[in-house]
Amino acid sequence: MKPTPHFLRVLLSWLVLMTIAGAAQAHKSSDSYLQIDATGKGLAVRWDIALRDLDNALDIDTNDDGKLTWGEVKAAWPRIERYAMARLRIEGCPLRQTGQALERRNDGAYAVMFLASDCLLARAPRISYTLFRDVDPTHRGIAKVQRTGEPLALILLDPTRDAAASPAGSATANASAHSGASASVASTTGRWAFLREGVRHILGGYDHVLFLLCLLLPSVMRRTAQGWQPVERLSQAVWPVLGLVSAFTVAHSITLALAATKVVSLPSALIEPAIAVTIILAALDNVWPIFPVRRAVVAFLFGLVHGFGFAGVLAELNLPTMQFVWALLQFNVGLELGQLMIVVSVTGALFLLRKRPQYRGWAIRGGSLAAMVVGALWLIERTANVSILSI
């Protein structure tokens, strides 16, 4: 059965609305970082939490000017500590605060809490973690656990799940609730934790998805002197799409590896606006050709930019070589699986709609113009930097 014009209008309108709705959420994935060192003398914990995420939960920016000052952060420290400490437990290890700091990184400023416990870990820790569960269900905690004489363990903490977290690849069991603690605790990572994290990262990265959509919108058409004309066979769309996606994949894999290993380090304040610019230019090229090279070349060049945007999760962990290589491989495969899900579903839907008279107007022109508007909004948002003034 062929899709009706009404179905076409509804589908394309939905895509545009979903794109615009995602604008408010297009930012670096929300992650916090735990470093847990267990020795014969007790437990030392360092916990790094992005101030942008704390502001979202606690409204630290009291004057709503879009900038965080040291005075605002200092005034909010008691609330930050109460909020965070109520959402982290290490089973059998009561935690106490021993210090605090602020640290600026490539992707913004972080509140750093130093914690300690006198407990001795006879086995891998079980962690209850519910940070930002009430405001951001996409948030994840990433814990790096080092016990004397034991190999390094990584734990990916999901605040939305109801089981205690154990290191990747280990057996897990349900956690029992502690007196006065939240009933909801973090989830186990499993052996393929970073693969799943890669899938989540691409599906939740609205800017990366929008860039892919800009590349895919004309994929079921061919550009002629008379404008866009629909292809006759699916294979005529599949091969160009394969070339585009392959170029994008190779490029972002290169810069993901370079950025995650810190061979090349570029600030988020540069990369995030640059990603928005790639969306604007890719969408503009759909309406008015501006690139003198093949679109696969454009996908490769812009993919280099997007790769830096994927790297934050791994770059902060400072893993030993073998653990890092394995995590990087999993994460990149996850990115490609998520990307494949998007490409297959979108290309199939667009192929069914390509011959409709409204396609060129609604999908290519309308969708590209909507993407340009969203990209411009992101560009404005991302160039309005959040700053922490010196003490």
C-alpha positions in Angstrom: 0.0 0.0 0.0 1.4 3.4 -1.0 1.6 6.1 1.7 -1.1 8.8 1.4 -0.3 12.5 1.1 -1.9 12.9 4.6 0.4 10.3 6.0 3.4 12.1 4.3 2.5 15.4 5.9 1.9 13.9 9.3 5.2 11.9 9.2 7.3 14.9 8.0 5.7 17.2 10.5 6.4 14.8 13.3 10.1 14.6 12.2 10.4 18.4 12.2 8.7 18.7 15.6 10.9 16.0 17.1 13.9 17.7 15.7 12.9 21.1 17.3 11.9 19.4 20.5 15.4 17.8 20.8 17.0 21.2 20.6 16.8 21.8 24.3 18.5 18.5 25.0 21.4 18.6 22.5 24.4 18.9 24.8 27.2 16.7 25.9 25.9 13.5 27.6 25.5 13.9 31.3 28.2 11.9 33.1 30.0 12.0 36.5 33.3 10.3 37.3 34.1 8.3 40.5 37.7 7.3 41.3 37.7 4.7 44.1 41.1 3.7 45.6 40.9 0.9 48.2 44.0 0.1 50.3 44.7 -1.6 53.5 44.1 1.7 55.3 40.6 2.4 53.9 38.8 4.0 51.0 39.7 7.2 49.2 37.1 8.5 46.7 37.2 11.4 44.2 33.9 12.4 42.6 33.7 14.8 39.7 30.3 16.3 38.8 29.7 18.8 36.0 28.4 22.1 37.3 26.1 22.4 34.3 24.3 19.3 35.5 24.2 20.5 39.1 22.8 23.8 37.9 20.1 22.0 36.1 19.1 20.1 39.3 19.7 22.8 41.9 19.4 26.1 40.1 22.9 27.4 41.2 22.7 30.3 38.7 20.5 32.4 41.1 20.4 35.5 39.0 19.6 33.6 35.8 22.2 35.4 33.7 23.5 32.2 32.1 26.9 32.4 33.9 28.0 30.7 37.1 30.2 32.8 39.3 32.5 31.6 42.1 30.2 33.4 44.6 27.1 31.4 43.3 29.0 28.1 43.4 30.4 28.8 46.9 26.9 29.7 48.2 25.5 26.5 46.7 28.2 24.1 48.1 26.2 22.9 51.1 23.2 22.1 48.8 25.6 20.4 46.3 27.0 18.2 49.0 23.7 17.3 50.5 22.2 16.5 47.1 25.1 14.4 46.0 25.8 12.5 49.2 22.2 11.4 49.5 22.6 9.7 46.1 25.7 7.7 46.5 26.4 4.7 48.8 29.1 2.1 48.8 27.8 -0.9 50.6 29.4 -1.4 54.0 31.5 1.8 53.7 30.1 4.9 55.3 31.5 7.9 53.4 32.6 11.2 54.9 33.7 14.4 53.1 37.3 15.4 53.4 37.6 18.2 50.8 36.2 20.0 47.8 37.5 21.7 44.7 36.6 23.2 41.3 38.3 22.0 38.1 37.9 23.3 34.6 38.1 20.7 31.8 37.7 20.8 28.1 33.9 20.3 28.4 33.4 22.8 31.2 33.8 23.2 35.0 33.4 20.4 37.5 32.7 20.3 41.2 35.1 17.9 42.8 34.2 16.1 46.1 36.9 14.2 48.1 35.5 11.4 50.3 36.9 8.8 52.6 35.9 5.7 54.6 37.7 3.5 57.1 36.2 0.3 55.6 38.4 -2.4 54.0 37.0 -3.9 50.7 37.4 -7.6 50.7 35.7 -7.8 47.4 34.5 -5.6 44.5 32.3 -2.8 45.9 28.6 -2.7 45.4 27.5 0.9 44.7 24.1 2.5 45.1 23.9 5.5 42.7 20.9 7.7 41.9 22.4 11.0 41.0 20.2 13.2 38.8 17.6 10.4 38.5 14.9 12.9 39.2 16.0 15.4 36.5 17.9 13.5 33.8 17.2 9.8 33.2 20.0 9.7 30.6 22.7 10.5 33.2 25.4 7.9 33.9 28.1 7.6 36.4 31.4 6.0 35.5 33.5 4.5 38.3 37.1 3.4 38.2 37.9 1.1 41.1 41.5 0.2 42.1 42.0 -2.3 44.9 45.5 -3.2 46.1 46.7 -6.3 44.2 43.6 -6.5 42.0 43.1 -5.5 38.4 41.4 -2.2 37.6 37.6 -2.5 37.5 35.2 -0.2 35.6 31.6 0.3 36.6 29.0 2.1 34.5 26.3 3.4 36.9 22.7 3.8 35.7 20.6 5.7 38.2 17.3 4.5 36.6 17.8 0.8 37.4 17.0 -1.2 40.5 20.0 -3.4 41.1 23.3 -2.6 42.8 26.3 -2.1 40.5 29.3 -4.4 40.2 32.3 -4.2 38.0 31.9 -5.0 34.3 32.0 -8.8 33.7 31.4 -9.8 37.3 28.4 -11.6 38.7 25.8 -9.4 40.4 22.9 -9.8 42.8 20.1 -7.5 44.0 21.1 -4.9 46.6 19.3 -4.7 49.8 18.0 -1.3 50.9 19.9 0.5 53.7 18.1 2.4 56.4 17.1 5.8 55.2 18.6 5.2 51.7 16.8 5.6 48.4 14.9 2.5 47.3 16.3 2.8 43.8 19.9 2.0 43.2 22.3 1.7 40.2 22.5 -1.1 37.7 25.2 -3.6 36.8 27.3 -2.7 33.8 27.8 -6.2 32.3 30.6 -7.3 30.0 29.4 -5.1 27.1 28.8 -1.9 29.1 30.7 0.5 26.8 29.1 -1.0 23.7 25.6 -0.2 25.2 26.9 3.2 26.2 28.0 3.8 22.6 24.5 3.0 21.3 23.0 5.3 24.0 25.4 8.0 23.2 24.5 8.2 19.5 20.8 7.8 19.9 20.7 10.4 22.7 23.1 12.8 20.8 20.4 14.8 19.0 23.0 17.0 17.2 24.7 13.9 15.7 21.4 12.4 14.7 20.3 15.7 13.1 23.5 15.8 11.1 22.8 12.3 9.8 19.3 13.2 8.9 20.6 16.2 6.8 22.8 13.8 4.9 20.0 11.2 4.4 17.1 13.5 3.4 18.3 13.7 -0.3 19.6 10.1 -0.3 16.6 8.8 -2.1 16.8 11.5 -4.8 19.4 12.4 -7.4 20.3 16.0 -8.2 19.8 17.1 -11.8 19.7 20.4 -13.7 15.9 20.4 -13.0 16.4 19.8 -9.3 16.0 16.7 -7.1 14.5 13.7 -8.9 13.5 10.4 -7.1 15.6 7.3 -7.7 13.9 4.3 -9.3 15.5 1.5 -7.3 16.5 1.1 -3.6 20.0 0.2 -4.6 20.4 3.6 -6.2 19.9 5.0 -2.7 21.7 2.4 -0.7 25.1 2.7 -2.4 25.4 6.5 -1.9 24.1 6.2 1.7 26.8 3.5 2.3 29.4 5.8 1.0 28.2 8.7 3.1 28.0 6.6 6.3 31.3 4.9 5.7 33.1 8.2 5.3 31.4 9.6 8.4 32.2 6.5 10.4 35.9 6.4 9.4 36.3 10.1 10.2 34.7 10.1 13.6 36.5 6.9 14.5 39.8 8.6 13.8 39.2 11.7 15.9 37.4 9.7 18.6 40.5 7.6 19.1 42.8 10.7 18.9 40.7 12.7 21.4 40.0 9.8 23.8 43.8 9.0 24.0 44.4 12.8 24.4 46.8 12.8 21.4 44.7 15.7 20.1 42.7 17.7 22.7 40.3 20.4 21.6 38.1 22.3 24.0 34.3 21.6 24.1 33.8 25.4 23.7 35.2 25.0 20.2 33.9 21.5 19.2 30.2 21.9 20.3 29.6 25.1 18.2 31.5 23.5 15.3 29.1 20.6 15.4 26.2 23.0 15.1 27.9 24.6 12.1 28.2 21.3 10.4 24.5 20.8 10.7 23.8 24.3 9.2 26.1 23.7 6.3 24.9 20.2 5.5 21.3 21.4 5.6 22.1 24.4 3.4 23.8 22.2 0.8 20.5 20.3 0.4 18.7 23.5 -0.6 21.4 25.4 -2.3 24.6 23.5 -3.4 27.6 25.0 -1.7 30.2 22.3 -1.8 32.3 21.7 -4.9 33.2 18.1 -3.8 31.3 14.9 -3.4 29.0 14.7 -0.4 31.0 11.7 0.9 34.0 14.0 1.2 31.9 16.5 3.1 30.7 13.7 5.4 34.3 12.7 6.1 35.5 16.2 6.9 32.5 16.9 9.1 32.8 13.5 10.7 36.3 14.5 12.0 34.5 17.2 14.0 31.8 14.9 15.3 34.4 12.4 16.5 35.7 14.9 19.1 32.1 15.2 20.4 32.0 11.5 21.1 35.2 11.3 23.1 34.3 12.8 26.5 33.1 9.5 28.1 36.5 7.8 27.6 38.9 10.7 27.8 38.2 11.3 31.5 38.9 7.7 32.7 42.7 7.6 32.2 42.6 3.9 31.8 45.6 1.6 31.4 46.3 0.7 27.8 44.5 -2.7 27.4 41.4 -1.6 29.3 41.3 1.6 27.3 41.6 -0.2 23.9 38.8 -2.6 24.9 36.5 0.2 26.1 37.3 2.3 23.0 36.5 -0.7 20.7 33.2 -1.4 22.4 32.2 2.2 22.5 32.9 2.7 18.8 31.1 -0.5 17.8 28.1 0.8 19.9 28.2 4.1 18.0 28.1 2.3 14.7 25.2 0.0 15.8 23.2 3.0 16.9 24.0 4.8 13.7 23.0 1.8 11.6 19.6 1.6 13.3 19.0 5.3 12.4 20.3 4.9 8.8 18.3 1.8 8.0 15.0 3.0 9.4 15.2 6.5 8.0 16.4 5.4 4.5 13.6 2.9 4.3 11.0 5.4 5.2 12.3 8.0 2.9 12.4 5.6 0.0 8.7 4.9 0.4 7.9 8.6 0.3 10.4 9.8 -2.4 7.9 10.0 -5.3 5.3 12.0 -3.5 5.0 15.6 -4.9 5.4 17.0 -1.4 8.7 15.2 -0.7 10.9 17.9 -2.3 9.0 20.7 -0.6 8.3 19.1 2.8 11.3 16.8 3.3 14.2 18.3 1.5 13.5 22.0 1.7 11.3 22.1 4.8 13.3 19.6 6.7 16.6 21.2 5.8 15.3 24.7 6.7 14.1 23.4 10.1 17.6 21.8 10.6 19.3 25.1 9.8 17.1 26.9 12.3 17.8 24.3 15.0 21.5 24.3 14.2 21.6 28.1 14.4 19.9 28.0 17.8 22.4 25.5 19.0 25.3 27.6 17.7 24.0 30.6 19.6 23.5 28.6 22.8 26.9 27.0 22.6 28.8 30.2 22.0 27.2 31.7 25.2 29.8 30.1 27.5 29.2 29.2 31.1 32.2 30.6 33.0 33.6 30.1 36.5 35.3 33.3 37.8 38.6 32.9 39.6 38.6 32.8 43.3 
